[in-house]
Amino acid sequence: MGVGGAIVGATGVPQIFGADTLLAAAALDELPPESEPGYYPPGKMGMRGNHDGTFTFAHLLRDGQSWNDLGKAAATGESYDLVVVGGGISGLAAAYFYRQKAGKNARILILDNHDDFGGHAKRNEFQAGGRMVLSYGGTQSIESPGKYSDVAKALIRDIGVRVEKFERAYDQKLYSKMGTAAFFDKETFGEDRLLTGMNTTPWPEFLAKAPLSDEVRRDIARVYTEKKDYLAGMSQEEKAALLTKISYAEYLTKYCKLTPQALPFFQTFPHDLFCIGIEAVPAMECYKGGDDYNSFTYAGFDGLGFPGSEKEEPYIYHFPDGNASIARLLVRALIPSAMPGSSMEDVVGARAVYSKLDAADSPVRIRLNSTVVHVRNAAEQAASQELPSEVQIAYMRGGKLHTVTGKNCVLACYNGMIPYICPDVPAEQSKALAYLVKMPLVYTHVALRNWEPFAKLNVHHIVAPGGYHTYTALDFPVSLGAYKFPANPAEPAVLFMLRTPCKPGLEQRKQNRAGRRELLDTPFATFEKNIRDQLNRMLGATGFDDARDIEGITVNRWAHGYAFTPNPLFDPDWKEEEKPWVIGRRRVGRIAIANSDAGASAYTDVAIDQAWRAVGDLHEV
């Protein structure tokens, strides 16, 4: 008998498709939002990232509601060689790799719950001062491309990226004589004070004007300047082992003898890379990770005698819209009519044609605003040991439940959601996937009518250890193709502001969950109030006025941000086969699993590598 749109077959296994669910495919013939005039997500401001509507149905499933209670399923009548769940870089790459193996006539559908493709690699566009200025909604850069796997190198080259071109496109001189400022806020340090010259002015002189006690000033200056071996008597291996098992806060206070009253100055330094503070990040990770932006350095390591680190590739491999351009180039490779142009230069200025993404005559289709709520191998698997013939997928779009089938499926979505949408996943695998709690963060972008306040201060970024946003910077100075970075301070510009909500004192995964709740409970109005307030307080002495100088604000809220990465302060030292992400990515029938979550590392190359592995898993069957 029918139950909420599902049919129970002779085997007793629910099937998505029964006779009474074969509603007319005309259910999809209503004008899709992507075809409406003016539909252009990159130009939207306000709350973006995990914007409202992207998590509604996922949270219903998380909270115990059954997918088939969401309405009567309307069968689209569509069948594909591959259905990909998740239109981020990993999902797009999975479609690309599958097509390489299966041929250009392979029919592929990509479903994504957001109103734009790219996953975290979103594009932010602003119109300011009579021109377009670009920034990134999430994934920033092609970090250390020389270390990419052969597979990842080949993919980005195949879609047109030539990383050597960034050496000319990125203006490495523009900010070279501009420094770092530190903003001490009254809520944390007793009074508001902005100090320029951080990292370049001698520490005693720089700190002399900070709203800190004499003891704190002396202690911070000491750990930065005395070059002492705080772990004397230990071998290099013993030092590294110890620093891996203690937090940076413990290292500073217990071994460097820093007064605890000085810790607020350092507390949020790791927020950009780790989304948590110094009490929860291993000291060794701080030593090895440093700061990509060169806005600060970690004190206390210079005297330990570690060998000099090998020269890192510069942090310059950056499109004006971040790795959104990689997603856009993948879309161009899959659906050429949706992304005009032919090069990495012209993709920067190209305007995506969203009405072409889901064209019926295209072998590859991208269907946005579609939250997948159920994925299952065909029911005959329950009756035999043979592989199922297909995968059945249900998704919500426009408030209605729809179904499609695929010979194969790649789940390139947030891996922690998989147990809620795929009942075929074994219990051990579900438990492993549930362990992979992602890290919440916010990338805020503010369009300014000019960047003269920064020129007056002679700084291009500001660290704010106690601020609502802990880091503020002028955007990366990249000119590519027809897009020219606003290099004159009188021109409009985009500011990047970072916020990573966390709850110091808890273990990391609990901090991440608490931060996620905070993000989802915080309305855009609260973000805007804090953004305007902080910028006025930091830049007010230069004549900055938020009402006059701000031309747009986009808050990229990523409640599920960076992929889970093991933290030796809290996580076991697993053997390879015990790692939860390794267990979690096992193929289930004709369903394979991708996403950077499956590699426990929040980098573009990992997302690509996991897509390659997932497609390989499918071809094994």
N, C-alpha and C positions, 0 to 999 in steps of 0.2 A: 504494500500500500504506500501511497505517497506521503512523505513527511517533509513539510517545509520546502518543497521543491526538489527533494532527493527521492530516488526510487530505490527500494530495497529489492534486489534481484533474487534469483533462485538460490544463490549461494549465501544469502543473508548479508552480503557486503553492500553498503550503500553505493549506488552509481549516480554520477552527476546527471547523466543523460538518460531520460526515459521518454516515452511517447508524449506524456503530458507536459514535458518541459520544452518540447520543440516549438516554442513560440516563434512567430515569424521573425526572420532576420531583420525585418523592417524596424525592429526595436532599436537597431543601431543607425537607422536611416535619418533620424532626427539630426538637425544641423549640429555637428560636434562643436564644442567651444573653440577648438583650434582653428576652425574655419571662419569664425566670426571676425568681422573687420576690427582691427585694432588689437587682436590677440598677439601679445608680444611680451612674454614673461621677463626677458632680460631688462626691460625698461621699467618694471614695477619697483616701487620703493615701499617703505614700511617694513612689515615683518615678512622676511623671506626665509630661505633655508627650509627647515621643517615648518612651513607655513600652515595656517589653519586649514583643515580638510585633508591633510596628508596622513594624519595618524588616527582619524576618527574610527575607522573600522578595525584597524589593527589593535587599538586599545579595547574595543569591544571584545575581540577574540581573547586578548590578554586577560580580560576581566571575567572570562568564563562563558561568554555568549557563543553559541554554535553558529558556524557560517551559514547553515541552511535555515537559520531563523531570520536572516537578513532579507528574505523575500523569495519569491518564486523565480527560479533561474530561467533566463531567456537564452536559449541556445543560439549562438550566432551562425551555426552551420559551418564555421571556419575550422579548417584543419591545417596544421603546419608541420614541417619537418622538425622545427625547433621552436619552442616557446621559451623566452628568456624573461625571468622575473627580476626587474631592476634595470633601469636605463642609465646607470652610472658608467664610469670607464670600464669596469670589469664586465658588466653586462653587454656593453657595446663591443668590447673586445671579444667576448665569447661569441657573439653573432659573427664578427669578422673572421675569427678562426674557424668556426663551423663552416662558413661559406667557402673558405679556402679549401677545406677538406671535401665538402660535399658538392661544390660547384656553384656557379653564380645563379643557377635556377632554383636553388634550395629556397623553400618558403619559410620565412622566419618572422615571428611576431615578438616584439619587445614590449612588455607592459611595465608602466611605472606610475607610482602613486602621486608624483609631483606634477606641477603644471609645466615643467620644463625638463628636458633631458640633461644628463651629465652627472646625476647624483650629487656628491659634494663639489664637483667641478662645475659650478654655476658661474654665469656671466652677469655682472652688474653694469648696467649702462646708466649714465646720467647725462642730462642736457644742462649745461652750466655755462654762463657767459657766452651763449650763442654757439657753443660747440659741444660735441660728444666727448665725454671723458669716461674711460673704462676702468673697471677693477674686477676683482674676483670674489665670488661668493663663498668659496671654500678652498679647495686644493690649489695651492699657490704656484708651485714650481716643479720643473723637472730636476729634482735634486740628485746631484752626483750621477749624471748620465753615464759616465765612464764605468760605473759599477753596476749598471743594469745588466740583466741576463741577456744572452744572445737573442732570446725570444722577444724580450721587451725592446731591445735595440732595433731589431728588425721591424717590429710593428710600427714604432714611431717613425722610422725611416720610410716604411712602405706608404704611410699616409701623408708623407710630405715634410716631416720635420727634419731640419738640418740644424743640429744643436750648435754647430760652429757659427751660425749666423747671429746667435745671441751675443757673441763676443763683440760684434759691432753694434747690434741693436740696443744693447744695455749700456747706458751712459755711465761708465764707471768713474767719471770725473765730476759729475754734477754735484754730488754730495760730499766729495772727498775732503773739502775744507770746512764742512759743516759738522757739528758735533752732536753730542747727546746732552739732554737736560734731564734732571730728576725733579719730579714734583712731589713734595711732601704735603700731604693733605691734613687738614686740621682734625679730622675725625680720628686719624691714626697717630699723628705726630704733634698734635696740639695747636698747630697753626698752618695755614697755607703758605708755601714758599716754593718758588721755582728757581732752581740753581742750574746754570749752564756750566759747561766745562767738565762734566763727569767723564772719567777715564783719561782725560788729557791734562787737567789741572792736578798737581800733586795732591794726594789724598788728604793730608792734614789741612792744606789750604782750601780745598773744595769743601770739606766737611765743616770747616770753621763757621760757615754761614748757615749750616743746616740746623733745623729746630730739634736738636738732640742734646742730651746731657754731655758734659765734658768727658765722662767715662766712656760713653758709647762712641763718641767721636774718636777718642784715642784708640779704642779697641778695634773699630772698623779699619782705621788707618793702619794699625799694627798688622792685622792679618793680611792686608793687601801688600804690605811693604817689607816685612822682616825676612821673607824667604827662608823660613825655618823648617827643618824637617820635624814635623809634629809626630812622626811615627818612627823616630830613630831606633835602630836596633832590629828593625824588620827587613826582610828581603823584599824585593820588588813584588814577588808573587804573594807574599804574606800581606803586604800593604794593599794590593789589589783585592785580595780575598776579603780583608776586613772592610774596605770601603764599599764593597758590593753588598755587605750585610748590615751596614749602618746607614742611617739617613744623613743627608748633608747637614741638617740641624744638629744632630748628635755629634757629627765630626767637628763642627764649629765650636760647640760648647764643651764637649768632653775632652777633645784632643787639642784643639787650637786655643782652648780656654777663653773663648769669646763670652762676654757677659750676655746672658739671655735677653737683656734689655735691648741688645743690638739686632736681634733676630728679625724684627719687623722690616728692617731695611732690605733683607735678603729674601723674605718669606715668599714672594710671588715670582721670583726669578725663573723658576722652572715651569710656570704656567703655560707658556707657549708650546713647549715640546711635550709636557707630561700632564697638563691640566690639573695638577695638584701642587701643593707647596713643598717647602724644603723638609718638612717633617716626615714626608711620605715618599721621597725620592732618594734612591741610593746615592751616596756621595760619589761613587765611581761613575754613575751615569751623568752626574753634573760635570765631573772632570772631563769625561769623554764627549759629552754632547755640546757643551758650551752654549753659545747663542748664535744662531744663523744670522741675526741682524747686526751683530757686533755692538749691541747697545749696552752690554755689561760684561763683566768677567766674574767668574767664581773665585773667591779668595781662598787662600790656604793651601794651594796645591804646588806653588812654584818651588818650594824647598824639598819636595818629596823625592826628587831625583829620578822621576819617571823619564824615560827616553822621549825626545821630542816626537810629537805625532807626525805622521806622514802628511805631506801637503794636501789639503782638501781642495776639491774643485770649488771654484768661486760660486757663490749663490746668485748666479746671474741668468740661469736658463729659465727665463720667465716670459710668457706672453703677456701683453697688456691686460688680458682678462684671465690670467693664470692658466691652469690646465683645462679651463673651459674650452680653449682652442683645440686641445687634444680630443675632447669629446666631439667638438664640432667637425674636426677633420675625420673622425671615425664615422660620423653621420654622413659626411660628404662621400666617403668611400662606400657606404651602405646604400644611401638614397641620394644620389647626386643632385636631383632636382630640388631637394630641400635645403641645400647649402651651396649657393652659387660660388663659382670661382675654381681655381686650380692650384693654389700654392699656399704655403704657410703664411706668406705675407698678406695675401688678399682675404684669407679667412678672418683676419682680425676685424676688417671693416664690413664683412659680409653680413647681410641681414637674413637670418634663417627664415625659410618659408614654412611655417608650422602647418599650413593646410596640406602640405605635401608629405608629411611624415607618415600618414596612415592611409595612403592612397590604395584603392583596391587592386590596381593594376601593377603595383610594385611587389617584387618578390620579398622585399624586406619592409616591414611596417613597424612604426613606433607609435604606440597608443598611450598617450599621457592621461593624467587624471583617472587612473585605473588602479585601484588597490586590490591586489590578489589576496583572496581570503581562503582559498582551498586548492591544494595540489595533491593529486593522488595517482598512483599507477593504476591502470585499468584493472577492473575487478577480477579478471580471470587469473591474476597472479595468486589469488587466494585459493584457487581450485587446482593449481598445478605448480610444478617447480620451474616451469619455463618462464622466460622473461615476459613481462606484459607487452602487449602490442602497441600501447600508446599511454600517454599521460593526460589526465583530465584536469582542467584548470578552471576555477571560478574566480571572477573578479567583480568588484563594485565600480560602476561608472555612472555618473549622473544620477546617483541614488538608486540604481537598479542593479540586480545581480545578473551577470552574463557568464556564459561558458564557452570555452574553446577546447580543442584537443591538439596534441602535438605528439609526433613520434618520439620526441625527446624533450627534455626540459632542463634548463640550467637555472638554479636559484642563485642569482647574483645580488640578492637583497641583503639587508641586515640579517646576519646569520642567527642572532638570538631570537628572531621572529619565526624561524623555520619550524620549530616544534608546534607552534600554534596554527600553522597553515598546512602542514604536511603530516597527517596521522600515520603514514607509513614509516616514519623515522623511528628506529628502535629506541627503547628506553635509555640505554647507555649513551647513545648518540645524542638524544634530547638533553640528557643531563649535562653532557659536555658542551653543547651549544648554549645552554642556559648560563654557563660559567663566563661566557665571553661578553662581559658588560663593557659597552663602549663608553668613551670619555666625552662629556658634554663641553661645548665651547661656543663662543659667539665671535663671528667676524663682522664687525660693524664698519660700514663705509659712509663717509660724510663728504658730500660735494661742497666745496668752498668756492666763492667767487674769485678768490685769489689766495696765494700762499705767502703773502707778504709778512704775516706775523712770524713765520718760521725763518724767513730771510732776516728779519730784524733781530731775532734771537741768535741767528747763525747756528741753528740746530735743524736736523731733519727727522729726529725722533726724540720721544720723551718717555722715560720710564716713570711709572707712578706706583710704587710698591703697595700703597694702601688704597689706590683709586678704584672707582667702580670699573673702569677699564684700566688695566695695568700697563698697557703699552699703546702709544699713539705714534704714528709715523706717516710722513709723506709717502705716497705710493712709489713702487719701483719705477725708475726712470727708463722706460723701454719705448722706443719708436720702431715700428715695424710696418713695412708697406706704406700705405697712405696715412696710417695713424701716427701722429707725432705727439710725443709726450709734452705736456705744458712746462717747458724748461724755464720760462720767464716767471718770476714770482708774481708778476701782475696778471698772469693767466689763471684761469680756474684750475682746480686740482682736486684730487680725492685723498682724503685721510683714511688710513687704516687704524682701527681701534680694536683691541683684543680684550675679551672678558672670558674667564673660565671659572664658573661658580663651583666652589667645593666647600667641604666642611672639615677643616683641620682637626686632627685627632682621631678620625675614623680610618679604617683600612681603605685602600684605594677603591675597591668596587662599591663600598657603601658610600664613599664620597661621591663617586660618579652617579650613583642612583639619586642621592640627595640633590646634587647639582642639576640633574635632569628634571627633577620635580620643580625646582626653583625656576628653571628656564621656561617650562611649559606653563607655569602659573604667572609668569611676568608678562603683562601686556606691553604692546609697543609704546604706549604713552609713558610708561615708567622708564623704558629705555631712553626715549627721546628726552624726557626731563633730565635724566642723569647725564646724557651726552652733552646737552646744551650747558648744563651747570658746570660740568668738568672742564669743557673747553673754555668757557668764560673765566673760570678760576685760574686755569693754566696760562691762558694767552691774554688775559684782560689788560695786562700792563703794556701790551703792544698796540692797544686800541681795538682789539678784536671784539666784535659784537655779534652774538649768535643770530639775532633777529635780522641783521643786515647781511652777514657773511655766509650763513649756511643756505645752500640752495637745494639740498636733498639729503635724506638719510635712509639708508637701507641696513636693516639689522638681519644678518644671516644667522639664524638661530639653529644650531645643530645639537638637539637634545641627545641624539645618538651620533656623536662626532667621530673622533679618532677610533680606529679599531683597537680592541683589547690587545695589550702588549704585556707579557709577563713581567711582574715586578718582584725581584728576589726578596724584598722585605716582607711580602705577604703571600707569595705563591710558592708551591713546592718546586723542587728541582726535578721536573719530570723527565723520564726517559722519552725518547722520540715517539714511541708508540703510545705513550700515556698522555701526551699533550692534548688538551681538550680541543684545540682547533684542528689537530690532525684527526682525532676521532670524529669531530663534528663535520668534517668535509667528506666523509665516506659517501660514495655513490649509493643511492637507494633505488634499485630497479633501473628505470630509465631517467631518473632524476639525479643530476650532478650539482655540485655546490661550488660557487665561486665567491668573489668579493675579497677585498683585502682582509676582512675578518678571518677568512680561511687560511691566511698566512700570518695572522697575529702581528701585523705591521701596517701602519696607516700611510703607505706610500703608493704612488701611481704604478711603479714597476711591479710591486707585489700584486696589485689589483689585476694587472695584465698577466702576470705569471700564473695566478690562480685561475684566470679565465682559460688559459692554455691547458692547464692541468685538467680542468673540469671537462672541456671539450674532448680531451684525450681519454678521460674516463668513459665518456659516452661511446667513443669509437672502439673501445675495448669490447663493447657488447654489440 
